[in-house]
Amino acid sequence: MSIQAEITTLLRSQAHRWLPGLSRWAGVRHELAFWDEWILYRGLSWNSDYVSRLDPNTPLQDSYRHFVDDMEVSRVRILDVGSGPLTHLGKVHPTKRLEITAVDPLAEAYDAILSKHGVMPLVRTQHAVAERLVEYFSPGSFDLVTARNCLDHASDPLEAIRQILLTTRKGGVAVLEHVENEGEKEGYKGMHAWNFFVENNRLLVRGRGERVDISETLSRLGDFHAMSDGGWVNAWIRRT
């Protein structure tokens, strides 16, 4: 059986675990095709990104490190939500030990792709759905939770962020990084269903009409900080 047939069979058997409906089927297949090609050609035009994801000595990125620097723990538990087949997070901090958990609803399919190309990940992606994280992890399990360019794929981004905050310990930090207005830019094709944007330093999301002020709606769970920078929406939330 070809890898495409294996992935199709796998998706059909697992779809009920994470798909809100088969209307997103084409988007899922496109996502898997992208990662299949990305791994085959060692990151395509992003070769340095590919190499860094497989390098155990890659430092934790500055956008996360300054939060980790201030944590009064020697072992930092990190959750990467929507990680894809290979988490982008650096694996090394100069003074702290990083324990990274990577999750994605397509984890099983990504395993098939990695196996096809003979790639062994430093952190194996586990199956979990962002909107149901507390079914997989106890509340407050992580010091730092990240989600990078993935929640525009979510069926319910507000609930996904609520779950991210619930799995972040009190005093810990959640960091969200997304391309600004990705849904509109992609014409709402495939899995690109939502737009993240910033107004008055507040994080908001909208679909084809629905608009939610996330900073206000989830304010009881954390202190929100958001900014737009170079076409990206960057937000960090200190769990309260």
C-alpha positions as CSV (number, residue, x, y, z in Angstrom):
1,M,0.0,0.0,0.0
2,S,1.3,3.5,-0.9
3,I,1.9,6.1,1.8
4,Q,-1.0,8.1,0.4
5,A,-3.3,5.1,0.7
6,E,-2.0,4.4,4.2
7,I,-2.7,8.0,5.3
8,T,-6.2,8.0,3.8
9,T,-7.0,4.8,5.6
10,L,-5.6,6.2,8.8
11,L,-7.5,9.5,8.5
12,R,-10.8,7.6,7.9
13,S,-10.3,5.5,11.0
14,Q,-9.3,8.5,13.2
15,A,-11.5,11.3,11.8
16,H,-14.1,11.0,14.5
17,R,-11.5,11.8,17.1
18,W,-10.8,15.3,15.9
19,L,-12.7,16.4,12.8
20,P,-15.9,18.5,13.3
21,G,-17.0,17.1,9.9
22,L,-15.6,15.8,6.7
23,S,-15.9,19.2,5.1
24,R,-12.3,19.8,6.1
25,W,-11.1,16.6,4.5
26,A,-9.5,18.4,1.5
27,G,-7.8,20.8,3.8
28,V,-6.3,18.0,5.9
29,R,-5.1,16.2,2.8
30,H,-3.4,19.4,1.6
31,E,-1.8,19.8,5.0
32,L,-0.4,16.3,5.0
33,A,0.8,16.7,1.4
34,F,2.7,19.9,2.4
35,W,4.5,18.2,5.2
36,D,5.3,15.1,3.1
37,E,7.0,17.3,0.5
38,W,8.6,19.5,3.2
39,I,10.3,16.5,4.8
40,L,11.2,14.9,1.5
41,Y,13.0,18.0,0.4
42,R,14.4,18.9,3.8
43,G,12.3,21.9,4.4
44,L,12.0,23.1,0.8
45,S,13.0,26.8,0.9
46,W,13.2,26.6,4.7
47,N,16.1,24.3,4.9
48,S,17.6,26.0,8.0
49,D,14.3,25.5,9.8
50,Y,14.3,21.8,8.9
51,V,17.9,21.4,10.2
52,S,17.2,23.2,13.4
53,R,14.2,21.0,14.2
54,L,16.4,17.9,14.1
55,D,19.4,19.4,15.9
56,P,19.4,18.6,19.7
57,N,21.7,21.6,20.3
58,T,19.3,24.2,18.8
59,P,18.8,26.9,21.5
60,L,15.3,27.8,22.6
61,Q,14.1,30.8,20.6
62,D,14.4,34.2,22.2
63,S,10.6,34.7,22.0
64,Y,10.2,32.0,24.6
65,R,13.6,32.1,26.4
66,H,13.1,35.4,28.2
67,F,10.0,33.8,29.9
68,V,11.9,30.7,30.8
69,D,14.8,32.8,32.1
70,D,12.5,34.2,34.8
71,M,11.0,30.9,35.9
72,E,12.2,29.8,39.4
73,V,12.4,26.1,38.4
74,S,15.3,24.1,37.0
75,R,13.1,21.8,34.9
76,V,10.7,23.7,32.6
77,R,7.7,21.8,31.2
78,I,6.7,23.0,27.7
79,L,3.7,22.1,25.6
80,D,3.8,22.8,21.9
81,V,0.2,22.8,20.6
82,G,-0.3,22.1,16.9
83,S,3.3,21.2,16.5
84,G,3.2,19.3,13.2
85,P,5.5,16.4,12.7
86,L,8.6,18.1,14.1
87,T,8.3,20.7,16.9
88,H,10.0,24.0,16.0
89,L,11.0,24.6,19.6
90,G,14.7,24.7,20.4
91,K,15.8,22.0,22.7
92,V,18.5,23.8,24.9
93,H,18.5,26.5,27.5
94,P,21.8,27.5,29.1
95,T,20.6,27.0,32.8
96,K,17.4,25.0,32.7
97,R,16.4,21.5,31.5
98,L,13.6,21.6,29.0
99,E,10.9,18.9,28.9
100,I,9.0,19.4,25.6
101,T,5.7,17.7,24.8
102,A,4.4,18.2,21.3
103,V,0.8,17.5,20.3
104,D,-1.2,17.6,17.1
105,P,-4.5,16.0,16.0
106,L,-2.7,14.6,12.9
107,A,0.0,12.9,15.0
108,E,-0.6,9.4,13.6
109,A,-0.5,10.6,10.0
110,Y,2.7,12.5,10.7
111,D,4.3,9.4,12.1
112,A,3.5,7.6,8.9
113,I,5.2,10.4,6.9
114,L,8.3,10.4,9.1
115,S,8.6,6.7,8.9
116,K,8.3,6.9,5.1
117,H,11.2,9.2,4.9
118,G,13.3,7.5,7.6
119,V,13.3,10.6,9.9
120,M,13.5,10.1,13.7
121,P,12.1,13.1,15.6
122,L,13.8,14.4,18.7
123,V,10.3,14.9,20.2
124,R,7.6,12.5,19.0
125,T,4.3,14.3,18.4
126,Q,1.4,12.9,20.4
127,H,-2.2,13.0,19.4
128,A,-4.3,15.7,21.1
129,V,-7.0,18.1,20.1
130,A,-6.5,21.7,21.2
131,E,-10.2,22.2,22.1
132,R,-9.9,19.2,24.5
133,L,-6.4,19.5,26.0
134,V,-7.6,18.9,29.6
135,E,-8.8,15.4,28.5
136,Y,-5.1,14.6,27.8
137,F,-3.3,16.7,30.5
138,S,-4.2,17.8,34.0
139,P,-4.9,21.5,34.5
140,G,-1.7,23.4,35.3
141,S,0.6,20.7,33.9
142,F,3.0,23.1,32.0
143,D,5.1,26.1,32.7
144,L,5.0,27.3,29.1
145,V,2.5,26.5,26.4
146,T,3.0,27.6,22.8
147,A,0.9,27.6,19.7
148,R,2.4,28.8,16.4
149,N,0.4,29.4,13.2
150,C,-2.0,26.6,14.0
151,L,-5.1,27.9,15.7
152,D,-6.5,29.4,12.5
153,H,-7.1,25.7,11.7
154,A,-9.1,25.1,14.9
155,S,-12.8,24.3,14.8
156,D,-13.2,26.6,17.9
157,P,-10.2,28.9,18.5
158,L,-11.7,30.5,21.6
159,E,-12.1,27.1,23.3
160,A,-8.6,26.1,22.1
161,I,-7.1,29.1,23.8
162,R,-9.1,28.5,26.9
163,Q,-7.8,25.0,27.1
164,I,-4.3,26.2,26.5
165,L,-4.6,28.5,29.5
166,L,-6.2,25.8,31.6
167,T,-3.1,23.5,31.0
168,T,-0.8,26.4,31.9
169,R,0.2,26.6,35.6
170,K,-0.6,29.6,37.7
171,G,2.2,32.1,37.0
172,G,3.2,30.3,33.8
173,V,2.9,31.7,30.3
174,A,1.1,30.9,27.1
175,V,2.6,32.3,23.8
176,L,0.5,32.5,20.7
177,E,2.1,33.4,17.3
178,H,0.0,33.5,14.1
179,V,0.0,35.1,10.7
180,E,-2.3,38.1,10.7
181,N,-5.7,37.5,9.0
182,E,-4.6,34.2,7.6
183,G,-8.1,33.1,6.8
184,E,-8.7,36.0,4.5
185,K,-5.2,35.7,2.9
186,E,-5.9,32.1,2.1
187,G,-9.5,32.7,0.9
188,Y,-10.8,30.5,3.7
189,K,-9.6,27.5,1.8
190,G,-8.7,24.1,3.3
191,M,-8.2,24.4,7.1
192,H,-7.7,28.2,7.1
193,A,-10.9,29.2,8.9
194,W,-10.0,32.1,11.2
195,N,-8.3,35.4,11.3
196,F,-6.2,36.6,14.3
197,F,-5.7,40.3,14.6
198,V,-5.0,43.0,17.2
199,E,-7.0,46.1,18.1
200,N,-5.9,48.5,20.9
201,N,-3.4,45.9,22.1
202,R,-6.2,43.3,22.4
203,L,-6.2,39.8,20.8
204,L,-9.2,39.2,18.6
205,V,-10.3,36.5,16.2
206,R,-13.0,36.4,13.5
207,G,-14.3,34.0,10.9
208,R,-16.6,34.9,8.1
209,G,-18.6,37.3,10.2
210,E,-18.2,36.0,13.8
211,R,-15.8,38.2,15.9
212,V,-14.6,37.5,19.4
213,D,-12.4,39.7,21.7
214,I,-10.3,36.9,23.2
215,S,-8.5,39.2,25.6
216,E,-11.8,40.3,27.2
217,T,-13.6,36.9,27.0
218,L,-10.8,35.0,28.7
219,S,-9.6,37.8,30.9
220,R,-10.4,35.9,34.1
221,L,-7.8,33.3,33.1
222,G,-4.8,35.5,32.5
223,D,-3.3,38.8,31.7
224,F,-3.2,39.3,28.0
225,H,-0.6,41.2,25.9
226,A,-0.9,41.4,22.1
227,M,0.8,43.1,19.3
228,S,1.0,43.0,15.5
229,D,4.5,42.9,14.1
230,G,5.6,42.4,10.5
231,G,2.4,40.6,9.5
232,W,2.3,38.4,12.6
233,V,0.1,38.5,15.6
234,N,2.1,37.8,18.8
235,A,0.3,37.4,22.1
236,W,1.5,36.2,25.5
237,I,-0.7,35.5,28.5
238,R,0.4,35.3,32.0
239,R,-1.8,32.7,33.7
240,T,-3.5,34.1,36.8
